Amino acid sequence: MTSRKQLKVRVRARMARTGESYSTALRHVAGPAPAARVDDGQGYRLRGGVHPESACVADVLAHHGVGAGGAELTEALVFGAAGGPGAGYILWEFAHDDSRPVVLGFSSQWQYHDRAVLGCLDRLGVPARVHRTAGRVGAARALAECVADGLPALVWPDRAGLGYRHLPSSLDGMGGHPVVVHGRSGDDHLVDDRTLARLSVPVDQLDAARARVGSYRNLLVAPEPTGDVPVPRLQEALRSGIGDCVARLGGTSTSFALPVWRKWARLMTDARAEKGWPRVFADGRGLVDALASVWEGASPAGMTGGHLRDLTADMLDQAGPVLDTSLDGAAAAWREAAAAWHEVAETALPIDVPAFATLRELTVAVQESITADGDAGRADAARDAARLWALRAELSAEPPLGAAERTDLFAALADTLSRVHAAERAAVDALRVLSD
């Protein structure tokens, strides 16, 4: 029988090689995943997940026993009701640590912290307790009341402030994604960040992390469903969410619609544009930080779920029977888009460059420890995160690519991004059958 240590090595190796999420890599290595684990006295089950917002909502609804037509409301269906996939790209330049990370948006309303979640719950007809306050005392009280009432709650803490990802201080206050607080144990809150093992954060630390980012300081959303979602309501929610996706991605915005991928492709080789990569990375400094951000942002092995195009295809596979409509062609188109994004990630941080292979290995090692082991994996996560961020800083200061190699890499990325744009135009067109 494969030992736990051997299994971890094999899963991590596959994640680093393929960019797959932990659950997908585990399934390929060890077969079907075990049943969801109960993590507290209230019976909350840790089920994992892909996309933070959709997984949070799906897991909380599952905790309350909410279904539709006698079936589970899966993460994929929740993702569809929330508006499905999105598009976005930002290249930041930070003076405080001389970094140039890339932020990618792959889900509906990614640039707004709560719109997709609240829109999803509204479409599904699920009431929720929503609490906003500037004060930490009031925020802590509202969360404590939810825990006492047996209501798992979505909160939006600063990612660095949570502690368990062991991020560098330069990322303090740079934002994060929602997690579910589902219980309390002594001085700790129990947290679900798509994890499969017990994960806890000290109460004071979570309170501080929730208060750190001004745009969504202390936000709390606790769904309070009153029963199953009627099938007609789910049908309308899916049609509305998919229609919203088509309207957004099919628009003309070069920031939040498909043209953003074409714009990014152009910037990869434009030496005169202010944000052109040949200009921004003329001396190579900060380039590896950007490339690592692209790989992690686009890969399901990363901390935010990756490109989500496979999740979109899964949503369409599951939505077809609900809507009594064949969506096979649309699902296939989105899987083509997923394959195109895989090529972007592979091009950005090619595994045949030894230093890049190490970056990938350390990135997935941290993620695997958090997802699979939770609190028990903290020491491993801390060790690997320290190595990861030290290596990122070292390579960003002295990149392992010369000027000619950078030029070739930029051209290759421009080509793969152009293919992404073409694939996603076809994928959005395939959805118009539901929105016309």
C-alpha positions as CSV (number, residue, x, y, z in Angstrom):
1,M,0.0,0.0,0.0
2,T,1.3,3.5,-0.9
3,S,2.4,5.3,2.2
4,R,1.1,8.8,3.0
5,K,4.6,10.3,2.4
6,Q,4.9,8.5,-1.0
7,L,1.4,9.7,-2.0
8,K,2.3,13.3,-1.1
9,V,5.4,13.1,-3.2
10,R,3.5,11.7,-6.2
11,V,0.6,14.1,-5.9
12,R,3.0,17.1,-5.6
13,A,5.0,16.0,-8.6
14,R,1.9,15.7,-10.7
15,M,0.6,19.1,-9.6
16,A,3.9,20.7,-10.5
17,R,4.1,19.0,-13.8
18,T,0.5,19.5,-15.0
19,G,-0.7,22.5,-13.0
20,E,-3.7,20.5,-11.8
21,S,-5.5,21.1,-8.6
22,Y,-4.8,18.9,-5.6
23,S,-8.1,17.0,-5.9
24,T,-7.6,16.3,-9.6
25,A,-4.0,15.2,-9.1
26,L,-5.0,13.0,-6.2
27,R,-7.7,11.4,-8.3
28,H,-5.2,10.5,-11.0
29,V,-2.6,9.2,-8.6
30,A,-4.8,7.4,-6.0
31,G,-8.3,7.1,-7.5
32,P,-11.5,8.6,-6.2
33,A,-11.2,11.0,-3.3
34,P,-12.6,9.9,0.1
35,A,-15.9,11.3,1.4
36,A,-16.0,14.8,2.8
37,R,-14.7,15.0,6.4
38,V,-16.7,16.4,9.3
39,D,-14.6,19.0,11.0
40,D,-16.7,20.3,14.0
41,G,-19.5,19.5,16.4
42,Q,-22.0,21.2,14.1
43,G,-21.4,18.6,11.4
44,Y,-19.8,20.9,8.9
45,R,-18.2,18.8,6.1
46,L,-14.9,19.7,4.4
47,R,-15.5,19.1,0.7
48,G,-12.6,20.9,-1.0
49,G,-13.4,22.9,-4.1
50,V,-11.9,24.9,-7.0
51,H,-13.2,28.5,-7.1
52,P,-13.2,30.3,-3.7
53,E,-16.6,32.1,-4.0
54,S,-18.5,29.2,-5.6
55,A,-17.0,26.6,-3.3
56,C,-17.9,28.7,-0.2
57,V,-21.5,29.1,-1.3
58,A,-21.9,25.5,-2.4
59,D,-20.4,24.1,0.8
60,V,-22.5,26.3,3.0
61,L,-25.7,25.3,1.1
62,A,-24.7,21.7,1.4
63,H,-24.2,22.1,5.1
64,H,-27.8,23.3,5.3
65,G,-29.0,20.4,3.2
66,V,-30.1,22.6,0.3
67,G,-30.6,20.9,-3.1
68,A,-32.7,21.3,-6.2
69,G,-35.0,18.6,-7.6
70,G,-33.6,16.1,-5.1
71,A,-30.0,16.6,-6.3
72,E,-27.1,18.4,-4.8
73,L,-26.3,22.0,-5.8
74,T,-22.8,21.5,-6.9
75,E,-20.0,24.0,-7.0
76,A,-20.2,24.0,-10.8
77,L,-23.9,24.9,-10.8
78,V,-23.4,27.6,-8.2
79,F,-20.6,28.9,-10.4
80,G,-23.0,29.2,-13.2
81,A,-25.7,30.9,-11.1
82,A,-23.0,33.4,-10.0
83,G,-22.3,34.4,-13.6
84,G,-19.7,31.9,-14.6
85,P,-16.3,32.8,-16.1
86,G,-14.8,36.3,-16.3
87,A,-11.7,38.0,-17.8
88,G,-9.2,40.4,-16.4
89,Y,-5.5,41.2,-16.4
90,I,-3.4,43.7,-14.5
91,L,0.4,44.1,-14.4
92,W,1.3,45.9,-11.1
93,E,4.5,47.7,-10.4
94,F,5.2,48.1,-6.7
95,A,8.0,50.3,-5.5
96,H,8.0,49.0,-1.9
97,D,9.5,45.7,-2.8
98,D,10.4,46.3,-6.5
99,S,7.9,43.6,-7.6
100,R,5.9,43.3,-10.8
101,P,3.2,40.7,-10.1
102,V,0.4,39.9,-12.5
103,V,-3.3,39.7,-11.3
104,L,-5.6,37.6,-13.5
105,G,-9.4,37.6,-13.2
106,F,-11.2,34.5,-14.3
107,S,-14.6,34.7,-12.7
108,S,-17.7,36.8,-12.9
109,Q,-17.4,40.2,-11.3
110,W,-13.8,39.3,-10.2
111,Q,-13.0,43.0,-9.6
112,Y,-15.8,43.4,-7.1
113,H,-15.5,41.4,-3.8
114,D,-19.1,40.4,-3.1
115,R,-21.2,40.9,-6.3
116,A,-20.9,37.4,-7.6
117,V,-21.8,35.8,-4.2
118,L,-24.7,38.1,-3.5
119,G,-25.9,37.9,-7.1
120,C,-25.8,34.1,-6.9
121,L,-27.8,33.9,-3.7
122,D,-30.3,36.3,-5.0
123,R,-30.8,34.3,-8.2
124,L,-31.2,31.1,-6.2
125,G,-33.7,32.8,-3.9
126,V,-31.5,32.1,-0.8
127,P,-31.8,34.8,1.9
128,A,-28.6,35.7,3.8
129,R,-27.5,37.6,6.8
130,V,-25.2,40.3,5.5
131,H,-23.1,42.4,7.9
132,R,-20.8,45.3,7.1
133,T,-19.1,47.5,9.6
134,A,-15.9,49.5,9.9
135,G,-15.4,48.4,13.5
136,R,-13.6,45.2,14.5
137,V,-15.7,44.8,17.7
138,G,-19.0,44.8,15.8
139,A,-17.6,42.6,13.1
140,A,-16.3,40.1,15.7
141,R,-19.7,40.1,17.5
142,A,-21.6,39.4,14.2
143,L,-19.3,36.5,13.4
144,A,-19.6,35.1,16.9
145,E,-23.4,35.2,16.6
146,C,-23.3,33.3,13.4
147,V,-21.1,30.6,14.9
148,A,-23.4,30.4,17.9
149,D,-26.5,30.1,15.7
150,G,-24.9,27.3,13.6
151,L,-24.6,29.5,10.5
152,P,-21.3,29.0,8.6
153,A,-20.4,32.5,7.3
154,L,-18.4,33.7,4.4
155,V,-15.8,36.4,5.4
156,W,-13.2,38.2,3.2
157,P,-9.9,38.3,5.2
158,D,-6.6,39.6,3.9
159,R,-4.8,36.5,2.6
160,A,-1.4,37.4,4.2
161,G,-3.1,38.1,7.5
162,L,-4.5,34.6,7.9
163,G,-1.0,33.3,8.4
164,Y,-1.4,29.7,7.2
165,R,-0.1,30.6,3.7
166,H,3.1,32.1,5.1
167,L,3.2,34.9,2.6
168,P,5.9,37.6,2.8
169,S,5.3,40.9,4.6
170,S,5.3,42.7,1.2
171,L,1.9,41.1,0.5
172,D,0.3,42.4,3.7
173,G,-2.9,44.2,2.8
174,M,-2.9,43.1,-0.8
175,G,-6.3,41.3,-0.5
176,G,-7.6,37.8,-0.5
177,H,-10.6,35.6,-1.3
178,P,-13.6,34.5,0.8
179,V,-13.3,31.6,3.3
180,V,-16.0,30.0,5.4
181,V,-15.9,30.3,9.2
182,H,-17.8,27.3,10.4
183,G,-17.1,26.9,14.1
184,R,-14.9,27.8,17.0
185,S,-12.5,25.8,19.1
186,G,-11.1,27.6,22.2
187,D,-9.4,30.7,21.0
188,D,-9.5,29.6,17.3
189,H,-12.0,30.0,14.5
190,L,-12.4,26.9,12.3
191,V,-11.9,27.9,8.6
192,D,-12.7,26.2,5.3
193,D,-10.5,27.4,2.5
194,R,-11.5,24.5,0.2
195,T,-9.5,22.4,2.6
196,L,-9.9,18.7,3.3
197,A,-8.5,18.7,6.9
198,R,-9.1,20.8,10.0
199,L,-7.8,24.4,9.5
200,S,-7.9,27.0,12.3
201,V,-7.0,30.6,12.7
202,P,-6.7,32.4,16.1
203,V,-9.8,34.6,16.7
204,D,-7.8,37.8,17.1
205,Q,-5.7,37.1,14.0
206,L,-8.8,36.5,11.9
207,D,-10.4,39.6,13.2
208,A,-7.3,41.6,12.2
209,A,-7.2,40.0,8.7
210,R,-10.9,40.8,8.1
211,A,-10.3,44.5,9.0
212,R,-7.1,44.9,6.8
213,V,-8.5,45.6,3.4
214,G,-10.6,48.8,3.2
215,S,-12.8,48.0,0.2
216,Y,-14.3,45.0,2.0
217,R,-13.4,45.5,5.6
218,N,-15.3,43.1,7.9
219,L,-17.8,41.9,5.3
220,L,-19.8,38.9,6.4
221,V,-22.4,36.9,4.4
222,A,-24.2,34.0,6.1
223,P,-26.7,32.2,3.9
224,E,-29.9,31.3,5.8
225,P,-31.8,29.1,3.3
226,T,-35.4,28.1,4.1
227,G,-35.5,25.0,1.9
228,D,-34.5,23.5,-1.4
229,V,-34.2,25.7,-4.5
230,P,-37.2,25.0,-6.8
231,V,-36.1,23.6,-10.1
232,P,-37.7,26.4,-12.1
233,R,-35.8,28.9,-9.9
234,L,-32.5,27.0,-10.6
235,Q,-33.3,27.0,-14.3
236,E,-33.8,30.8,-14.3
237,A,-30.7,31.3,-12.2
238,L,-28.6,29.4,-14.7
239,R,-30.1,31.2,-17.7
240,S,-29.6,34.5,-16.0
241,G,-26.0,33.7,-14.9
242,I,-25.0,32.4,-18.3
243,G,-26.7,35.4,-20.0
244,D,-24.7,37.7,-17.8
245,C,-21.5,35.9,-18.7
246,V,-22.2,36.3,-22.5
247,A,-23.0,40.0,-22.1
248,R,-19.9,40.7,-20.0
249,L,-17.3,38.6,-21.9
250,G,-18.9,39.5,-25.3
251,G,-18.5,43.2,-24.6
252,T,-15.9,45.7,-25.8
253,S,-14.1,46.4,-22.5
254,T,-10.4,46.0,-22.7
255,S,-10.3,45.5,-19.0
256,F,-13.2,43.1,-18.1
257,A,-14.2,41.4,-21.4
258,L,-12.5,39.2,-23.9
259,P,-10.6,42.0,-25.6
260,V,-8.4,42.1,-22.5
261,W,-6.7,39.0,-23.7
262,R,-6.0,40.5,-27.1
263,K,-4.7,43.6,-25.4
264,W,-2.4,41.6,-23.2
265,A,-1.1,39.6,-26.2
266,R,-0.2,42.9,-27.8
267,L,1.6,44.3,-24.7
268,M,3.8,41.2,-24.6
269,T,5.8,42.5,-27.6
270,D,5.1,46.3,-27.6
271,A,8.3,48.0,-26.6
272,R,6.8,51.5,-26.7
273,A,3.7,51.0,-24.6
274,E,4.0,52.1,-20.9
275,K,2.9,48.6,-19.8
276,G,4.6,46.7,-22.6
277,W,6.6,43.8,-21.3
278,P,9.7,44.6,-23.3
279,R,9.7,48.0,-21.7
280,V,8.7,47.1,-18.1
281,F,11.2,44.2,-18.0
282,A,13.9,45.8,-20.1
283,D,16.5,44.8,-17.5
284,G,14.8,41.6,-16.5
285,R,14.2,42.7,-12.9
286,G,10.9,41.5,-11.6
287,L,10.2,39.3,-14.6
288,V,10.2,36.0,-12.7
289,D,7.7,37.4,-10.2
290,A,5.4,38.2,-13.0
291,L,5.9,34.9,-14.7
292,A,5.3,33.0,-11.5
293,S,2.1,35.0,-10.9
294,V,0.9,34.0,-14.4
295,W,1.6,30.4,-13.8
296,E,0.0,30.3,-10.4
297,G,-2.9,32.5,-11.4
298,A,-3.8,30.5,-14.5
299,S,-3.1,27.0,-13.0
300,P,-5.7,25.1,-10.9
301,A,-2.7,24.2,-8.7
302,G,-2.6,27.8,-7.5
303,M,-4.4,29.3,-4.5
304,T,-7.3,30.9,-6.4
305,G,-8.6,28.1,-8.6
306,G,-6.8,28.9,-11.9
307,H,-8.5,29.7,-15.2
308,L,-11.8,28.1,-14.2
309,R,-12.5,27.1,-17.8
310,D,-12.7,23.4,-16.9
311,L,-15.2,24.4,-14.1
312,T,-17.2,26.3,-16.8
313,A,-17.3,23.2,-18.9
314,D,-18.4,21.1,-15.9
315,M,-21.1,23.6,-15.2
316,L,-22.4,23.3,-18.7
317,D,-22.4,19.5,-18.6
318,Q,-24.5,19.7,-15.4
319,A,-26.7,22.6,-16.6
320,G,-27.8,20.9,-19.8
321,P,-30.1,18.3,-18.1
322,V,-31.5,20.9,-15.7
323,L,-32.3,23.2,-18.7
324,D,-33.3,20.3,-20.9
325,T,-30.9,21.7,-23.5
326,S,-27.9,20.1,-25.1
327,L,-24.8,22.1,-24.1
328,D,-22.2,19.6,-25.2
329,G,-20.8,21.9,-27.9
330,A,-20.5,24.8,-25.5
331,A,-18.8,22.6,-22.9
332,A,-16.3,21.3,-25.5
333,A,-15.6,24.9,-26.6
334,W,-14.8,25.8,-23.0
335,R,-12.5,22.8,-22.6
336,E,-10.6,24.1,-25.7
337,A,-10.3,27.4,-23.9
338,A,-9.0,25.5,-20.9
339,A,-6.3,23.8,-23.0
340,A,-5.3,27.2,-24.4
341,W,-4.8,28.5,-20.9
342,H,-2.8,25.5,-19.9
343,E,-0.4,26.5,-22.8
344,V,-0.2,30.0,-21.4
345,A,0.8,28.7,-18.0
346,E,3.3,26.3,-19.4
347,T,4.8,29.0,-21.6
348,A,5.1,31.5,-18.8
349,L,7.0,29.2,-16.4
350,P,8.4,26.3,-18.5
351,I,9.3,23.3,-16.4
352,D,12.4,22.6,-18.5
353,V,14.1,25.6,-16.9
354,P,15.4,24.1,-13.6
355,A,14.8,27.2,-11.5
356,F,11.3,27.5,-12.8
357,A,10.7,23.8,-12.1
358,T,11.7,24.4,-8.5
359,L,9.3,27.4,-8.2
360,R,6.5,25.2,-9.4
361,E,7.4,22.4,-7.0
362,L,7.5,24.8,-4.0
363,T,4.2,26.5,-5.0
364,V,2.3,23.2,-5.1
365,A,4.0,21.9,-2.0
366,V,2.6,24.8,0.0
367,Q,-0.9,24.4,-1.5
368,E,-0.9,20.7,-1.0
369,S,0.0,21.0,2.7
370,I,-2.8,23.5,3.3
371,T,-5.4,21.6,1.3
372,A,-4.6,18.1,2.3
373,D,-3.3,18.5,5.9
374,G,-4.6,21.8,7.2
375,D,-3.2,22.5,10.7
376,A,-1.1,19.4,10.6
377,G,0.7,20.7,7.5
378,R,1.7,24.1,9.0
379,A,5.3,23.3,9.5
380,D,5.8,21.9,6.0
381,A,3.9,24.8,4.5
382,A,6.0,27.3,6.5
383,R,9.3,25.6,5.4
384,D,8.3,25.4,1.7
385,A,6.9,28.9,1.6
386,A,10.1,30.4,3.0
387,R,12.1,28.6,0.3
388,L,9.5,29.7,-2.4
389,W,9.5,33.4,-1.6
390,A,13.3,33.5,-1.1
391,L,13.7,31.9,-4.5
392,R,11.2,34.2,-6.2
393,A,13.0,37.2,-4.8
394,E,16.4,35.9,-5.9
395,L,15.2,35.0,-9.4
396,S,13.4,38.3,-9.8
397,A,16.6,40.2,-9.0
398,E,18.7,38.1,-11.2
399,P,16.5,36.3,-13.8
400,P,17.8,33.1,-15.4
401,L,16.9,34.4,-18.9
402,G,19.0,36.6,-21.1
403,A,17.7,39.4,-23.3
404,A,17.3,37.1,-26.4
405,E,15.5,34.5,-24.3
406,R,13.2,37.1,-22.9
407,T,12.3,38.3,-26.4
408,D,11.5,34.7,-27.4
409,L,9.4,34.1,-24.3
410,F,7.4,37.3,-24.8
411,A,6.7,36.3,-28.4
412,A,5.6,32.9,-27.4
413,L,3.3,34.2,-24.7
414,A,1.8,36.7,-27.2
415,D,1.1,33.8,-29.5
416,T,-0.6,31.6,-26.8
417,L,-2.6,34.6,-25.5
418,S,-3.9,35.2,-29.1
419,R,-5.0,31.6,-29.2
420,V,-6.8,32.0,-25.9
421,H,-8.7,35.0,-27.3
422,A,-9.8,33.1,-30.3
423,A,-10.8,30.0,-28.3
424,E,-12.8,32.1,-25.8
425,R,-14.6,34.0,-28.6
426,A,-15.8,30.7,-29.9
427,A,-16.7,29.5,-26.4
428,V,-18.8,32.6,-25.7
429,D,-20.5,32.3,-29.1
430,A,-21.4,28.8,-28.2
431,L,-23.3,30.1,-25.1
432,R,-25.5,32.5,-27.1
433,V,-28.0,29.7,-27.6
434,L,-29.1,30.3,-24.0
435,S,-29.0,34.1,-24.1
436,D,-30.5,35.1,-27.4
